Amino acid sequence: MKDLKGKKVLVLGAARSGRAAAGFLLKKGAEVTVYDREAESFRGGFPGEAVMLSGTAPEDVQTEGFDMAVASPGFPPSNPLFGKLAALDIPVISELELGLRFLGKGVRIAAVTGTNGKTTTALMLGHLTGGTVAGNIGKPLTRMIDEVPDTGILVLEVSSFQIPLSPSLSPDAGILLNLFPEHTEWHGSFKEYWKAKRKMFERMSPGSTGIFNADMEKVGDFVSGLECGKVFFSSERRVPGGVYADGNDIVVDISGRERRFKRPDPRNIPGTHNTENLMGALAACAALGVEEIPGMDGFRLPPHRLERFREGSLEFINDSKATNPESVRRALESVDAPFILLMGGKSKKVSLGKVPELASGRAYAVILFGESRGELEQFFPENLRVFKAPGLREAVRLAVETAPRGCSILLSPGGASFDEFEDYTHRGEKFREWAKEFTGKKEEKAV
């Protein structure tokens, strides 16, 4: 449905994605109704021509008469509205799908998905290709359409929330970075999360390229039966016909052509996981036929990802984006000992994996904070100093007072932020603020 003039469209959600979809639909002449149960979501300059509906339970929303619905990620498949819309044969799509339908025919698309590293890899790929970056990165595609040339490259960060409702998402290059238990409360199970990620690759044609982490558990099961071409990357071993590490080089050996690139400077882009992110991006460049590939000089990681800063004599590392245990594992492997680990937040009720073992061998102490502090304590060995704090502010104060000379303070929570904060960005910003506050107080006492 490209001719939207006069069409009645129901937009589910009034946050960033819903706002972008509503604005785009209004420009195309559609009659737009936006539903969000929370009236507060409509604050801050919502498009005035849209009908705003709030305060009503999903099962009581009147859905008759709409031609289409656009659902935001905040609406899981279990929401009663999906059943009501399906009963009326009203198609439901994502904001991403809405934007994809209006792209120029010559646009080449690279889509990045996975549990961890999507934003970093998408930004790396945008840097390497000069393409427009949009999607789950915080830039809705419907807002970015005018910035995508008809023969340009579009780099999309894609979440498992968007893929099932985006039937047009069949990229020229699709990257799967990794896959760990995540968002099970939204999908219902890890199996459904896995299936949602795979759906994008199932839509890809034989002429497109799927790019996969060769070291991912059960990667063979994931790629089995896919029609797209397959390229693998690995930070652990040589991968003929793929991308791998060789000393200080990253080797791209695709389509019978070998190209070498310098590994990123670990001071700017630390960690094996970021090397893997770059491998995926370089593989996508090859798949898209990009010839002129700049180096990574000048590239900086987005905020709240192993972001280092100093306050007085102490070094702090802000890894607030680490919202699952696998991200914490990567951080612990990337940071020099000794350090104090601040971990906690809203529990995701998943295994901590190797985190306790790594912390036991490398951390000076662990401070558990927030809603999950009691639940997490049981996983750490008795020989490790483990403290608990009701919230992050108290955890930072305790870390500053406890840290010996030469010990850094690492925030890598491994949990969601919603027990105390709006999102991981808000959590990271408060971490910086409290680091400055308590370091200042400690140094005042020392004078």
C-alpha positions in Angstrom: 0.0 0.0 0.0 2.0 3.0 -1.3 -1.0 5.3 -2.0 -1.9 6.3 1.5 -4.0 9.3 0.7 -7.3 9.0 2.6 -6.4 5.7 4.2 -7.3 5.2 7.8 -4.2 4.0 9.8 -3.9 3.0 13.4 -0.5 3.6 14.9 0.3 1.6 18.0 2.6 3.4 20.3 3.4 7.1 20.8 7.2 6.9 21.5 10.0 7.5 19.0 8.9 4.9 16.4 5.2 5.8 16.6 5.9 9.5 16.3 8.0 9.0 13.2 5.4 6.7 11.6 2.5 9.1 12.4 4.4 12.1 10.9 5.3 10.2 7.8 1.7 8.9 7.3 0.3 12.4 7.7 2.6 13.7 5.1 1.3 11.0 2.7 -2.3 12.1 3.3 -3.4 9.3 5.6 -5.9 9.7 8.4 -4.0 8.7 11.5 -5.1 7.6 14.9 -2.4 6.9 17.5 -3.0 4.7 20.5 -0.9 4.6 23.6 -2.3 3.5 26.9 -0.1 6.1 28.7 -1.3 9.7 28.0 2.1 11.0 29.1 3.6 9.4 25.9 1.9 12.1 23.8 3.8 15.0 25.4 6.5 16.8 23.5 5.1 18.0 20.2 3.2 15.1 18.8 1.8 15.7 15.3 -1.3 17.7 15.9 -3.3 16.3 13.0 -3.4 12.8 14.4 -6.2 11.6 16.6 -4.7 10.7 20.0 -6.2 7.8 22.0 -5.0 7.0 25.5 -6.3 5.7 28.8 -8.1 2.8 27.2 -7.2 -0.9 27.7 -6.0 -2.6 24.5 -8.9 -5.0 24.5 -11.3 -2.0 24.5 -9.8 -0.1 21.6 -12.2 0.2 18.6 -10.4 -1.3 15.6 -13.1 -1.4 13.0 -12.7 0.8 9.9 -8.9 0.9 9.7 -7.1 0.0 6.5 -3.8 -0.7 8.2 -2.0 -0.6 11.5 1.6 0.3 12.3 2.9 -1.3 15.5 5.8 0.0 17.6 8.3 -2.3 19.4 6.5 -1.6 22.7 3.6 -3.8 21.6 4.5 -7.5 21.9 2.7 -10.2 20.0 0.7 -11.1 23.1 -1.0 -7.7 23.1 -4.8 -8.2 22.6 -4.9 -5.6 19.8 -3.1 -8.0 17.5 -5.8 -10.6 17.8 -8.5 -8.0 17.3 -6.8 -6.6 14.1 -6.2 -10.1 12.8 -9.9 -11.0 13.2 -10.8 -8.0 11.0 -8.1 -8.9 8.4 -6.4 -5.5 9.0 -2.7 -5.8 8.1 -0.2 -4.9 10.8 3.3 -3.7 9.8 6.3 -2.1 11.6 7.5 1.5 11.2 10.5 0.0 9.4 8.3 -1.8 6.9 6.5 1.4 6.2 9.8 3.2 5.4 11.1 0.3 3.3 8.0 0.5 1.0 9.0 4.0 -0.1 12.8 3.4 -0.8 14.2 4.0 -4.2 14.6 0.8 -6.3 18.4 1.2 -6.6 19.1 1.4 -2.8 21.5 -1.3 -1.5 20.6 -2.4 2.0 22.8 -3.9 4.7 20.9 -5.0 7.8 22.6 -5.7 11.1 21.0 -7.9 13.8 22.0 -10.0 16.8 21.8 -9.8 20.6 24.9 -7.6 21.2 26.8 -5.2 19.1 24.2 -4.1 16.6 24.6 -0.3 17.0 28.4 -0.4 17.0 28.5 -2.5 13.9 25.9 -0.4 12.1 27.9 2.7 12.8 31.1 1.0 11.7 29.4 0.0 8.4 28.1 3.5 7.9 31.7 4.8 8.5 33.2 2.3 6.0 30.6 2.8 3.3 29.5 6.4 3.7 25.9 5.0 3.8 22.9 6.3 5.7 22.4 4.6 9.0 18.8 4.2 10.4 16.5 1.8 12.1 16.7 0.6 15.7 19.7 2.8 16.3 17.3 5.6 17.3 16.8 6.9 13.8 13.4 5.7 12.5 13.6 4.9 8.8 10.5 7.0 8.0 12.4 10.0 9.3 15.5 9.2 7.3 14.0 8.4 3.9 14.9 11.8 2.3 18.6 11.2 3.2 18.9 7.9 1.3 19.9 8.5 -2.4 18.1 6.3 -4.9 21.4 4.5 -5.7 23.0 4.8 -2.2 23.6 2.4 0.6 21.3 2.1 3.6 22.6 0.5 6.8 19.8 -0.7 9.1 20.1 -1.8 12.7 17.3 -4.3 13.0 15.8 -5.7 16.2 13.9 -8.9 16.7 10.8 -6.8 17.5 10.9 -5.3 14.0 11.7 -8.3 11.8 8.4 -10.3 12.0 6.3 -7.2 10.9 8.7 -6.2 8.1 8.0 -8.6 5.2 9.9 -6.3 2.7 13.1 -6.6 4.7 15.2 -8.7 2.4 18.7 -7.0 2.5 21.5 -7.4 0.0 23.8 -8.1 3.0 22.4 -9.3 6.3 24.7 -9.7 9.4 24.0 -11.9 12.4 26.6 -11.0 15.0 25.6 -13.4 17.8 22.5 -14.9 19.5 22.0 -15.2 23.3 18.9 -15.5 25.5 17.3 -12.1 25.5 13.8 -10.5 25.2 12.2 -13.7 26.2 9.5 -11.7 28.0 8.6 -10.1 24.7 8.8 -13.2 22.4 7.7 -15.8 25.0 10.8 -18.0 24.7 14.3 -18.1 23.4 13.1 -20.3 20.5 10.7 -17.6 19.3 13.4 -15.0 19.6 15.7 -17.2 17.5 12.9 -17.7 14.9 12.3 -14.0 14.7 16.0 -13.3 14.0 16.1 -16.1 11.4 13.0 -14.7 9.5 15.1 -11.9 8.0 17.5 -14.4 6.4 14.7 -16.6 5.3 13.4 -13.7 3.1 16.8 -13.1 1.5 17.3 -14.2 -2.1 20.1 -16.5 -3.5 21.8 -13.3 -4.9 22.1 -11.8 -1.4 24.7 -12.5 1.3 24.1 -13.6 4.8 27.1 -13.0 7.2 27.4 -15.1 10.3 29.6 -15.5 13.3 31.3 -18.9 12.9 31.9 -19.1 16.6 28.2 -18.8 17.5 26.7 -21.8 19.2 24.5 -23.8 16.8 25.3 -21.5 13.9 25.0 -24.5 11.6 21.4 -25.0 12.7 20.6 -21.3 12.1 21.9 -21.2 8.5 20.6 -24.6 7.5 18.1 -24.3 4.6 18.7 -20.6 3.9 18.8 -19.7 0.2 21.1 -16.7 0.6 24.8 -16.9 0.1 26.7 -17.5 3.3 29.9 -15.9 4.6 31.4 -16.6 8.0 33.7 -14.6 10.3 35.7 -15.7 13.3 38.0 -14.1 15.9 39.2 -17.5 16.9 40.3 -19.3 13.8 41.0 -19.0 10.1 37.8 -19.2 7.9 38.5 -19.9 4.2 36.3 -17.8 2.0 35.4 -15.6 5.0 36.8 -13.0 7.4 39.3 -13.8 10.2 42.2 -12.5 12.2 45.8 -13.0 11.3 48.2 -11.3 13.7 47.5 -7.6 13.7 45.4 -7.9 10.5 41.8 -8.7 9.7 41.8 -10.8 6.5 38.8 -10.5 4.2 38.9 -13.5 1.9 35.7 -13.4 -0.1 34.9 -14.3 -3.8 38.5 -15.3 -4.4 40.0 -12.0 -3.4 42.0 -11.4 -0.3 42.2 -8.0 1.3 43.9 -7.1 4.6 42.9 -4.4 7.1 44.6 -3.4 10.3 43.0 -4.4 13.6 41.5 -1.4 15.4 43.5 0.4 18.0 42.4 -1.2 21.3 42.7 2.2 23.1 39.8 3.5 20.9 37.9 0.2 20.0 38.7 -2.3 22.8 37.7 -5.9 23.0 37.5 -9.0 20.9 33.8 -8.4 20.5 34.5 -5.1 18.7 36.9 -6.9 16.4 34.1 -9.3 15.6 31.8 -6.3 15.0 34.3 -4.9 12.5 34.7 -8.3 10.8 31.0 -8.4 10.2 31.0 -4.8 8.8 34.0 -5.6 6.5 32.3 -8.7 5.2 29.2 -6.6 4.4 31.4 -4.1 2.5 32.7 -6.9 0.3 29.2 -8.2 -0.2 28.0 -4.8 -1.3 30.9 -4.3 -3.7 32.4 -1.4 -1.8 35.9 -0.8 -3.3 37.2 2.3 -1.4 37.2 1.3 2.3 38.7 3.9 4.7 40.5 2.8 7.9 39.0 3.1 11.3 41.0 6.2 12.3 38.6 8.7 13.6 35.9 6.2 14.4 34.7 6.3 18.0 32.4 3.9 19.8 29.0 5.2 20.6 28.6 6.3 24.3 28.0 3.9 27.2 30.1 1.1 25.6 33.4 0.6 27.5 33.6 4.4 27.7 36.6 5.5 29.8 36.9 8.7 31.8 38.8 10.0 34.8 37.7 11.8 37.9 40.7 12.8 40.0 42.9 9.9 40.5 40.3 7.2 39.6 39.5 5.7 36.2 35.9 4.9 35.5 34.5 2.7 32.7 30.9 3.3 31.6 29.5 0.1 30.0 25.9 0.9 30.8 24.8 -0.6 27.5 25.8 -4.1 28.8 22.3 -5.2 29.5 22.9 -9.0 29.5 25.5 -11.3 31.1 27.2 -12.0 27.8 28.0 -8.3 27.4 29.4 -8.3 30.9 31.7 -11.2 30.0 33.0 -9.3 27.0 33.7 -6.3 29.2 35.5 -8.4 31.8 37.7 -9.8 29.1 38.5 -6.4 27.7 39.4 -4.4 30.9 42.7 -4.6 32.6 42.7 -5.8 36.2 42.2 -4.8 39.0 38.8 -3.3 38.8 35.6 -3.0 40.9 32.6 -4.4 39.0 29.2 -2.7 39.4 26.6 -5.1 38.3 22.8 -5.2 38.7 19.6 -3.5 37.7 16.4 -5.2 36.6 16.8 -8.9 36.5 16.5 -10.8 33.2 16.5 -14.1 35.0 19.1 -15.8 32.8 22.4 -17.6 33.5 25.4 -15.5 34.3 27.6 -17.9 32.3 31.3 -17.2 32.8 30.9 -13.9 34.6 31.4 -15.2 38.2 34.5 -17.1 37.1 36.0 -14.2 35.3 35.2 -11.8 38.1 36.7 -14.1 40.7 40.0 -14.1 38.8 40.2 -10.5 37.8 38.0 -8.2 40.0 39.2 -6.5 43.2 35.5 -6.5 44.3 32.0 -6.8 43.0 29.2 -4.4 44.0 25.7 -5.7 43.2 23.0 -3.0 43.1 19.3 -2.5 42.3 16.4 -4.9 42.0 18.5 -8.0 41.2 21.2 -7.6 43.8 19.9 -10.4 46.1 19.3 -12.8 43.2 22.9 -12.2 41.8 24.8 -12.7 45.0 24.4 -16.5 45.0 26.3 -16.9 41.8 29.6 -15.4 43.0 32.2 -17.5 44.9 32.9 -16.8 48.6 36.6 -15.9 48.0 35.5 -12.7 46.1 34.6 -9.5 47.9 30.9 -9.0 47.2 29.0 -6.0 48.5 25.3 -5.0 47.9 23.8 -1.6 47.4 20.2 -0.6 47.1 20.8 1.5 43.9 23.5 2.6 41.6 24.2 5.9 43.4 25.1 4.0 46.6 27.1 1.5 44.6 29.2 4.3 43.1 29.8 5.8 46.5 30.9 2.5 47.9 33.2 1.8 44.9 34.9 5.2 45.2 35.5 4.7 48.9 36.7 1.1 48.5 38.9 1.4 45.4 42.7 1.1 46.1 45.3 3.0 44.1 45.4 1.8 40.5 42.0 0.1 40.6 39.4 1.2 38.0 35.6 1.2 38.5 33.6 -0.6 35.8 29.9 -0.2 35.4 28.7 -3.3 33.4 25.3 -4.0 34.8 24.2 -7.1 32.9 20.6 -6.2 33.5 17.9 -3.7 32.3 17.9 -0.2 33.7 14.1 0.2 34.2 14.2 -0.5 38.0 15.8 3.0 38.5 16.2 4.7 35.1 14.5 5.6 31.9 17.0 3.6 29.8 20.7 2.6 29.7 21.6 6.1 28.5 20.1 7.7 31.5 21.9 5.1 33.7 25.2 5.9 32.1 24.8 9.6 32.5 24.0 9.3 36.2 27.0 7.0 36.6 29.2 9.8 35.3 27.5 12.4 37.5 27.8 10.3 40.6 31.4 9.4 39.8 32.3 13.0 39.8 30.3 13.8 43.0 31.8 11.0 45.1 35.4 11.4 43.8 35.3 15.0 44.7 34.0 14.2 48.2 36.7 11.6 48.7 39.5 14.0 47.7 38.1 16.8 49.9 38.4 14.4 52.9 42.0 13.5 51.9 43.1 17.1 52.0 
